[in-house]
Amino acid sequence: QVMLVESGGGLVQAGDSLRLSCAFSGGPFSDYAMGWFRQAPGKEYEFVATIGRSGEYTLYADSVKDRFTISRDNYKNTAFLQMNSLKPEDTAVYFCTAGEKYTISVKPNTYEYWGQGTQVTVSS
């Protein structure tokens, strides 16, 4: 059974940086595309970033492009989301996801596995 555990969230000020980590277990990590989604209170899941199985492809939401960087370490079975120049509108619960069917995808229902989420709060 695949399990995802996020870490690295917290409370920061606008302009600060955070690095989220996602520890993957229970399967062959390199078989899965990895994605990050976020959900603010009262809103639906929002795509943030995704990375292909070998890291060869990445895709970002326009709202985070040039500020966030997704990466993965297939030896350590871990995915990362480096978040720079954080804004109050980035405040949300961030979820790590893993999907086996597609090379990369922006749709939440294409990811079979989700972590429990980690809270990111950015104060102004």
Disulfide bonds with the S-S distance in Angstrom:
Cys22-Cys96 1.99
